[in-house]
Amino acid sequence: MDNEGFVVHPERCTGCMLCVLACSLHHGNRFDRRISSVEVSAFGKEREMSILIHEAREGERQACDYCEGEKQPLCIKYCPTAAIVRR
Amino acid sequence: MKTTDGRILRVDLSTGEIRTEPSWPYAKRFLGGRGVSQQILFNELSPNVSTLSPDNIITFGTGPLAGTIAPAACRLSIDSKNLLTPGIGSSSCGGNFAPELRFAGYDNIVVRGKAEAPVYLFIDDAHIEIRNASHIWGHTTWETDSLIKQEIGDNDIKILCIGPAGENLVRGACVITDLEKAAGRCGLGAVMGSKKLKAIAVRGTGSIEVANPEAFLQIAGEILEKLRANEFFKRRGEVGIYGQVQWGESFLESPWRNFQGGYAPDPEQTARIHPDAFYKMKEKAISCFSCPIHCRQLHKVKGGPYDGLLSEGLENNDISLFGAKLNIFDPAAILELRSLCNQYGLDTDNATGAIAWAFECYQRGIIDEKTTDGLKLEWGNHEAVIELITKITYREGFGNILAEGSKKASETIGRGSEMYSINVKGQDLMETIWSDKGWALGVVLSARGGAHTRGAVFGLRFAGMSSKLSQKYYGVPTIGVATGYEGKAKLVTFLEKLEALADSLGICGFATLIWAPPPNATTPQDLAKLYSAATGLEIGDEELMTAGERIHNLEKAFNMLHAGWTRKDDYPPRRFVKEPVEMPGPLNGECLPEDRWGKMLDEYYDLHGWDKKTSWPTRETFEKLDLGDVADALQKAGRTT
């Protein structure tokens, strides 16, 4: 699944949530999954993963700003398996 | 919430009373997680309360770093009175439950009492509900996870539960979260079962604020980079927790046929349970919360009687126990056995302890088919092992005897079978301890009974580490000299503190110096920086390690009060003292002679400030650790040195 600026590879995702945590710290100076622009979910015994990068604000959830002010998007920086990479 | 604003949730299942209180008054001195839980147990449990009594307390605690981006901040410590020993029970698990609990606003859950009928606890942020679980009682852990998620209508909710083994009060019953992550030891699943508490479900939608976010992210980022650069972790992340396993003569890690040897003598058998055999079945890697290591692999069996089985998180223990200990050299069967134990909520270490004891008794003619319900307990008979696991879980026939653990089972059978129960203080061992002296000392002196995650050092894995590096990170030059005694007492005291620290902050020990070689592993200095940035308190590593020592001494105090153990209880099982390994290789002849062990004990007690005759901390030691109130309580009970 593609997003503008990012390519996500859910099959590489291990579900560590480091991207979600880093993103929420960027947006709100706190660890808060609700405000993160990255949403990661696991499904079933197969642990199938989904990675969504929200590009529009939805309620408390912040729109991805590609980590304005950072050298690189934090989700990319902190992902240990390159499940989120630059396009 | 701010890191220091978490609450303790207290639930009385007898009365239905639910209340909360701030955790900080406890956490100031005991950090969180295991430390805070231990304080509650010491203060609130009378020595005459039995483990399965409604008056017993079980706690579920996580630490101030859980839920943050601190690497591997995922641990939940479950603490209660032990069901296999008369002392403290304590076991931890990773996964996602602990962070979810923090997002709901709680650091610890304290449960006492007993429900009239099966219940589960539903924590939905501030809304707490004790729900009927009669329709879930009897189901496996996997079914329970699914049923509760369906009932609440939320796939993302985090579940912690017991299986039929816990319901049936099996002494080796464990607690399972995220399907296959277990808090295995000490019979804590049966404590939940005795309270008719089938599960805890938590949904947390809140946030966690650290005092200094910028510094916190910087420190966490530096540690993450270290962990990602460590070859040890790379192997774990790619192959699994068992990635470093090297079964064989140079390690003696395998309790061959109930510790009748230290490795499988047939290299062909060893090859069949080599990590590569399991790696072929790998589907993908799975992480616990905030962990970059992703050491838990998901395996899928293809073909054969277990075709299609999905099993997550295979550990060294499983291969060692089902492989070498019970002589099952079929990787698919090992995955099936592990998976079955997880579904039943039965700890693999404790279950295989009792089963291996039975196999050795059968080998020696102490028991026969008349005792075993007709089962032929011939080494390697994996169908018999499957049947025994089921019989133990449901306490059927011979399984009802084994459900008590090997120590009590041997007391029931008698006829010399006691010799083959390999336990420490009542808890079955999974560890071989002939050769690696720091490993042996930590395993035998563990406050929760025989077990290795309380100070034992895996010296054979650090073999060859330079004395300079060892001195710098562990305070002794000899971590890499596994078979030597020099420095091992000091090393164990260091790791005891670090283990207590990690468990109390909510950090997984796998990511730290305890399990991984320096420099690229989390150090006490790293933890102090994270703790300071999270809480806003400037605390150095020495002060934090002193808190770890405080927690360790508090557990010792619990054991003084409840178990009354003294120095004589701190010796290894006879097999490791009197029966040196007789297997070809560099470790042939290794054992733990009583006189040499005694000298190591003296050194260990001295380092702790514990009396050499009784093994008990002196009043001065307690006071030095800000545990004067604990010394007072012990004095009142007549337990002083």
Interface residues (C-beta under 8 A of the other chain):
Chain A: E11 T14 G15 C16 M17 L18 L21 A22 S24 L25 G28 N29 R30 F31 D32 R33 R34 I35 S41 F43 K45 E46 R47 K77 Y78 P80 T81
Chain B: G67 T68 I69 F103 W142 N155 D156 L179 T205 G206 S207 I208 E209 V210 P213 L217 G221 L224 R228 G237 E283 K284 A285 I286 S287 C288 F289 S290 C291 P292 I293 H294 L298 L310 E312
